């Protein structure tokens, strides 16, 4: 008998919706030409029209013009494109100072570190105990030579949502380009790029039951950004390389399928999970802001035990959980996010991330809580950390 897996690591990757695959299939086997209208044959024109339609669908979700959506290979490329593209464009015109928060995901953090090695100056902003940036601290950190601020919309580990409307307003008042990584909030939290003054925004399909390997960067018209990958003239000469047309169509379909009803269902499951764990398991800490968090995320530290031990024991019981971001899990270092909100190594190493998706149920939530309660009790019985505590 096949073992049933309860998957609650949907911020790392999601199971693709069958409707998404259906939308993609014709562009593998029927409309398989390069997306072009100038070649003069109908298959290329049809491919281009489909690609432009996908662009429009995704743009509407954030109140953006279709032409502002640049397809990429995913969130990593989008954030690299944003930071490095702006840096290349403005280094000799305005300055070399960039601001990011200390709890950004690795594509932003490592792009910033790369730019530091190239002679740029980077300010890494502290965040509060709930993971939020203080807008007044951001404002005080902007200098005459500041060219870019990159503050994520929602955190990849603890789910905290930033006030990107206020951050964008500050940036625009100071004539600074504002990039936000919305990988974990896109379609889950309403975003209007016009009212929030976002200049650049990273989004991806892999967190919303779409295909892997496709994402996009929203680029506000007239934003100064240089093409950073050489090749052809695709994406209005902003990103070289043949477009992933099936991926783009899948991304658009995945975007359409996320509804507010689904988000409310995720929110109810998240709240139920948090409430049960906080009531039934001792010595736990909820990481991140209780209210200002994406609907699918709960990150909890189980003190006196190691997060890796928890996830391994839960995996043996058929539950897929995470101790942090997908990129972070191969590192032995304590989570930079938990450390960034003031947690020590013990709190960081004991954290477990539960992220819900379309195919989870309330019964699965109850089953996760019941099993993790048993696992925690057993691990604490043999934990030397418990003896010290």
C-alpha positions as CSV (number, residue, x, y, z in Angstrom):
1,X,0.0,0.0,0.0
2,X,1.4,3.4,-1.0
3,X,2.2,5.7,1.8
4,X,0.3,9.0,1.8
5,X,2.5,12.1,2.1
6,X,1.2,15.2,3.8
7,X,3.1,18.0,2.2
8,X,3.4,21.3,4.0
9,X,6.4,22.9,2.4
10,X,4.6,24.9,-0.2
11,X,6.9,27.9,0.1
12,X,9.7,25.7,-1.4
13,X,7.6,24.3,-4.2
14,X,4.0,23.5,-4.9
15,X,2.3,20.6,-6.7
16,X,1.3,21.8,-10.2
17,X,-2.4,22.1,-10.7
18,X,-3.7,19.8,-13.5
19,X,-5.4,22.8,-15.1
20,X,-2.0,24.5,-15.4
21,X,-0.6,21.5,-17.2
22,X,-3.5,21.5,-19.6
23,X,-2.9,25.2,-20.4
24,X,0.8,24.4,-21.2
25,X,0.5,21.3,-23.3
26,X,-0.5,22.9,-26.6
27,X,2.6,25.0,-26.6
28,X,4.8,22.0,-26.4
29,X,3.2,20.1,-29.3
30,X,1.1,22.4,-31.4
31,X,2.1,26.0,-31.1
32,X,5.9,25.3,-30.6
33,X,7.4,28.1,-32.7
34,X,9.5,31.0,-31.5
35,X,7.3,33.9,-30.3
36,X,7.7,36.3,-33.2
37,X,5.5,38.3,-35.5
38,X,8.2,39.6,-37.8
39,X,9.1,36.2,-39.3
40,X,5.8,36.2,-41.1
41,X,4.4,32.7,-40.5
42,X,1.3,32.1,-38.5
43,X,2.7,29.7,-36.0
44,X,5.2,32.3,-34.7
45,X,2.4,34.9,-34.6
46,X,0.2,32.6,-32.7
47,X,3.0,31.9,-30.2
48,X,3.6,35.6,-29.7
49,X,-0.1,36.4,-29.1
50,X,-0.2,33.6,-26.5
51,X,2.8,35.0,-24.7
52,X,1.4,38.5,-24.8
53,X,-1.9,37.2,-23.4
54,X,0.0,35.5,-20.5
55,X,1.8,38.8,-19.8
56,X,-1.5,40.6,-19.7
57,X,-3.1,38.1,-17.3
58,X,-0.2,38.3,-14.9
59,X,0.0,42.1,-15.1
60,X,-3.7,42.5,-14.3
61,X,-3.2,40.7,-11.0
62,X,-0.9,43.6,-9.7
63,X,-2.5,46.4,-11.8
64,X,0.5,46.6,-14.2
65,X,0.6,47.1,-17.9
66,X,1.3,43.9,-19.8
67,X,4.4,45.5,-21.4
68,X,5.9,45.9,-17.9
69,X,6.1,42.1,-17.2
70,X,9.4,40.6,-18.2
71,X,9.5,36.8,-18.1
72,X,12.5,35.2,-16.5
73,X,13.6,31.7,-15.4
74,X,12.3,32.3,-11.9
75,X,12.6,34.5,-8.8
76,X,16.3,34.1,-8.5
77,X,16.9,35.5,-12.0
78,X,14.3,38.3,-11.4
79,X,16.0,39.6,-8.2
80,X,19.5,39.3,-9.8
81,X,18.2,41.3,-12.8
82,X,16.7,44.0,-10.6
83,X,19.7,44.6,-8.3
84,X,22.5,44.1,-10.9
85,X,20.5,45.8,-13.7
86,X,20.0,49.0,-11.6
87,X,23.5,48.9,-10.3
88,X,25.0,48.7,-13.9
89,X,22.7,51.5,-15.1
90,X,23.2,54.0,-12.3
91,X,26.7,53.4,-10.9
92,X,28.3,56.1,-13.0
93,X,25.3,58.4,-13.1
94,X,24.2,58.7,-9.5
95,X,26.1,56.5,-7.1
96,X,26.9,53.1,-5.7
97,X,24.8,52.8,-2.5
98,X,22.2,50.1,-2.1
99,X,19.9,49.3,0.9
100,X,18.4,45.8,1.6
101,X,17.0,44.3,4.8
102,X,19.0,41.7,6.8
103,X,16.3,39.0,6.3
104,X,15.9,39.1,2.5
105,X,16.0,35.8,0.6
106,X,19.3,34.7,-0.8
107,X,18.9,36.0,-4.4
108,X,18.7,39.6,-3.0
109,X,21.3,39.1,-0.2
110,X,23.9,37.4,-2.4
111,X,23.3,39.9,-5.3
112,X,24.0,42.6,-2.8
113,X,27.2,40.9,-1.5
114,X,28.3,40.4,-5.1
115,X,27.9,44.1,-5.8
116,X,29.8,44.9,-2.6
117,X,32.7,43.0,-4.1
118,X,32.4,45.2,-7.2
119,X,32.9,48.3,-5.1
120,X,29.3,49.1,-4.2
121,X,28.3,50.2,-0.6
122,X,25.4,48.2,0.9
123,X,23.4,49.0,4.0
124,X,21.8,46.0,5.6
125,X,18.8,47.2,7.6
126,X,17.8,45.7,10.9
127,X,14.3,44.5,11.4
128,X,12.1,44.4,14.5
129,X,11.3,41.3,16.6
130,X,8.3,40.7,14.3
131,X,10.5,40.9,11.2
132,X,9.3,44.3,9.9
133,X,11.4,47.2,8.7
134,X,11.0,50.5,10.4
135,X,10.3,53.0,7.7
136,X,11.9,55.9,9.6
137,X,15.1,53.9,9.9
138,X,15.0,53.2,6.1
139,X,14.5,56.9,5.5
140,X,17.4,57.9,7.6
141,X,19.6,55.3,5.8
142,X,19.0,56.9,2.3
143,X,22.0,59.0,1.1
144,X,22.6,61.2,-1.9
145,X,24.3,58.3,-3.7
146,X,21.6,55.7,-2.9
147,X,20.3,54.2,-6.1
148,X,18.2,51.2,-5.0
149,X,16.2,49.9,-2.0
150,X,15.3,46.2,-2.0
151,X,12.8,45.2,0.7
152,X,10.8,42.0,0.3
153,X,7.0,42.1,0.4
154,X,6.8,38.9,2.4
155,X,9.5,36.9,4.1
156,X,10.3,33.4,2.8
157,X,10.7,31.8,6.3
158,X,8.4,33.6,8.8
159,X,5.9,35.1,6.3
160,X,6.0,38.6,7.7
161,X,4.5,41.2,5.4
162,X,6.2,44.6,5.0
163,X,4.5,47.9,4.4
164,X,5.7,48.3,0.8
165,X,3.3,51.2,0.3
166,X,5.1,53.3,2.9
167,X,8.5,52.1,1.8
168,X,7.7,52.9,-1.8
169,X,6.5,56.4,-0.9
170,X,9.7,57.1,1.0
171,X,11.8,55.9,-2.0
172,X,9.9,57.9,-4.5
173,X,10.2,61.1,-2.4
174,X,13.9,60.6,-2.3
175,X,14.2,59.6,-6.0
176,X,15.4,56.1,-5.2
177,X,14.3,53.0,-7.2
178,X,12.4,50.5,-5.1
179,X,12.5,46.7,-5.7
180,X,10.4,44.2,-3.8
181,X,10.6,40.4,-3.8
182,X,7.0,39.3,-3.8
183,X,7.7,35.6,-4.5
184,X,5.8,34.5,-1.4
185,X,3.0,37.1,-1.5
186,X,2.0,37.2,-5.2
187,X,-1.7,36.4,-5.5
188,X,-1.8,35.6,-1.7
189,X,-1.8,39.3,-0.6
190,X,-3.3,42.1,-2.8
191,X,-0.6,44.2,-4.5
192,X,-1.2,47.3,-6.6
193,X,2.1,48.4,-8.1
194,X,0.6,51.8,-8.9
195,X,-0.5,52.8,-5.5
196,X,2.4,51.1,-3.7
197,X,5.0,53.0,-5.8
198,X,6.9,49.7,-6.6
199,X,9.4,50.2,-9.5
200,X,10.6,46.5,-9.7
201,X,8.9,43.4,-8.4
202,X,10.0,39.8,-8.4
203,X,7.3,37.1,-8.8
204,X,7.3,33.4,-9.5
205,X,5.0,30.5,-10.5
206,X,6.6,27.8,-8.3
207,X,4.8,29.0,-5.1
208,X,1.3,29.2,-6.6
209,X,0.9,25.7,-8.1
210,X,2.4,26.7,-11.4
211,X,5.5,25.3,-13.2
212,X,9.0,25.6,-11.9
213,X,11.5,27.5,-14.0
214,X,9.3,30.5,-14.9
215,X,9.0,33.8,-13.1
216,X,8.8,37.5,-14.0
217,X,10.1,40.9,-13.1
218,X,7.7,43.8,-13.1
219,X,9.5,46.9,-14.4
220,X,7.7,50.2,-14.1
221,X,7.8,52.2,-17.3
222,X,10.8,54.6,-17.5
223,X,12.6,52.7,-14.6
224,X,16.4,52.9,-15.4
225,X,17.7,49.3,-15.6
226,X,20.3,47.8,-17.8
227,X,20.1,44.5,-19.5
228,X,22.5,42.2,-17.6
229,X,22.4,39.0,-19.7
230,X,23.6,39.3,-23.3
231,X,22.1,37.5,-26.3
232,X,19.1,38.3,-28.4
233,X,16.5,41.0,-28.2
234,X,13.7,39.1,-26.5
235,X,11.4,40.7,-23.9
236,X,11.6,44.1,-25.6
237,X,15.4,43.9,-25.4
238,X,15.3,43.6,-21.6
239,X,16.1,39.9,-21.2
240,X,18.0,37.7,-23.7
241,X,17.0,34.2,-24.5
242,X,14.1,32.3,-26.1
243,X,11.0,32.7,-24.1
244,X,9.6,29.8,-22.1
245,X,6.2,30.0,-23.8
246,X,4.6,26.9,-22.1
247,X,5.9,28.1,-18.8
248,X,4.5,31.6,-19.3
249,X,1.1,30.1,-20.2
250,X,1.3,27.9,-17.1
251,X,2.2,30.9,-14.9
252,X,-0.7,32.9,-16.3
253,X,-3.2,30.0,-15.6
254,X,-1.8,29.5,-12.1
255,X,-2.3,33.2,-11.5
256,X,-5.9,33.0,-12.6
257,X,-6.6,30.0,-10.4
258,X,-5.7,31.6,-7.1
259,X,-8.9,33.0,-5.5
260,X,-9.6,35.0,-2.4
261,X,-11.7,32.0,-1.2
262,X,-8.7,29.8,-1.4
263,X,-6.6,32.3,0.5
264,X,-9.2,32.5,3.2
265,X,-9.2,28.7,3.5
266,X,-5.4,28.8,3.9
267,X,-5.7,31.5,6.5
268,X,-8.2,29.4,8.5
269,X,-6.0,26.3,8.4
270,X,-2.9,28.4,9.3
271,X,-4.7,29.9,12.3
272,X,-6.0,26.5,13.4
273,X,-2.5,25.1,13.2
274,X,-0.9,27.9,15.2
275,X,-3.6,27.9,17.9
276,X,-3.5,24.1,18.4
277,X,0.3,24.0,18.7
278,X,0.5,27.0,21.0
279,X,-2.2,25.4,23.3
280,X,-1.0,21.8,23.2
281,X,2.8,22.0,23.0
282,X,4.9,23.7,25.7
283,X,7.9,25.9,25.2
284,X,7.1,27.2,21.7
285,X,7.5,30.6,20.0
286,X,5.7,31.8,17.0
287,X,8.2,33.5,14.7
288,X,7.0,36.6,12.8
289,X,4.1,39.0,13.1
290,X,0.9,37.2,14.2
291,X,-1.4,39.3,12.0
292,X,0.7,40.8,9.2
293,X,1.8,37.5,7.6
294,X,0.9,35.7,4.4
295,X,-2.1,33.3,4.8
296,X,-0.1,30.1,4.0
297,X,2.7,30.5,6.5
298,X,3.3,29.5,10.1
299,X,6.9,29.3,11.5
300,X,7.3,28.0,15.1
301,X,10.3,27.3,17.2
302,X,10.1,24.2,19.4
303,X,12.6,25.0,22.1
304,X,15.1,22.4,23.5
305,X,15.0,20.3,20.3
306,X,16.7,20.6,16.8
307,X,14.5,21.5,13.8
308,X,16.3,18.9,11.7
309,X,15.5,16.1,14.1
310,X,11.9,17.2,14.1
311,X,11.6,17.2,10.3
312,X,13.4,13.9,10.0
313,X,11.1,12.2,12.5
314,X,8.0,13.8,10.9
315,X,9.2,12.6,7.5
316,X,9.3,9.0,8.8
317,X,5.6,9.5,9.7
318,X,4.8,10.8,6.2
319,X,4.9,14.6,6.8
320,X,7.0,17.0,4.7
321,X,8.1,20.1,6.6
322,X,11.0,22.5,6.4
323,X,13.4,24.1,8.8
324,X,13.8,27.2,6.7
325,X,13.9,28.3,3.1
326,X,14.7,25.7,0.4
327,X,18.1,27.3,-0.3
328,X,18.9,27.4,3.4
329,X,18.3,23.8,4.2
330,X,21.7,22.6,2.9
331,X,23.6,24.9,5.3
332,X,24.5,24.1,8.9
333,X,24.4,27.8,9.8
334,X,21.5,29.1,11.9
335,X,18.7,30.8,9.9
336,X,19.7,34.4,9.2
337,X,16.0,35.3,9.4
338,X,15.5,34.0,12.9
339,X,18.8,35.6,14.0
340,X,17.7,38.8,12.2
341,X,14.6,39.0,14.4
342,X,16.6,38.6,17.6
343,X,16.6,34.9,18.0
344,X,19.6,33.0,19.3
345,X,21.1,29.8,17.8
346,X,18.8,27.6,19.9
347,X,15.7,29.4,18.7
348,X,16.9,29.4,15.1
349,X,17.9,25.7,15.0
350,X,14.6,24.7,16.6
351,X,12.4,26.5,14.1
352,X,10.0,24.6,11.8
353,X,8.2,26.2,8.8
354,X,4.7,25.0,7.9
355,X,3.5,26.3,4.6
356,X,0.1,25.4,3.3
357,X,-1.2,24.9,-0.2
358,X,-4.3,24.2,-2.3
359,X,-4.1,20.4,-1.7
360,X,-3.9,20.6,2.1
361,X,-7.0,20.0,4.3
362,X,-8.0,20.8,7.9
363,X,-7.8,17.1,8.7
364,X,-4.1,17.1,7.6
365,X,-3.5,20.1,9.8
366,X,-4.9,18.2,12.8
367,X,-2.9,15.2,11.9
368,X,0.3,17.3,11.7
369,X,-0.3,18.8,15.1
370,X,-1.0,15.4,16.7
371,X,2.1,13.8,15.3
372,X,4.4,16.7,15.9
373,X,3.3,16.8,19.6
374,X,4.3,13.2,20.0
375,X,7.6,13.8,18.2
376,X,8.5,16.8,20.3
377,X,7.7,14.9,23.6
378,X,9.9,12.0,22.5
379,X,12.8,14.2,21.4
380,X,12.7,16.3,24.6
381,X,13.0,13.1,26.7
382,X,16.4,12.6,25.2
383,X,17.5,16.2,24.6
384,X,20.5,17.5,26.5
385,X,19.1,21.0,25.6
386,X,16.0,20.2,27.7
387,X,18.1,19.4,30.7
388,X,19.9,22.7,30.4
389,X,16.5,24.5,30.0
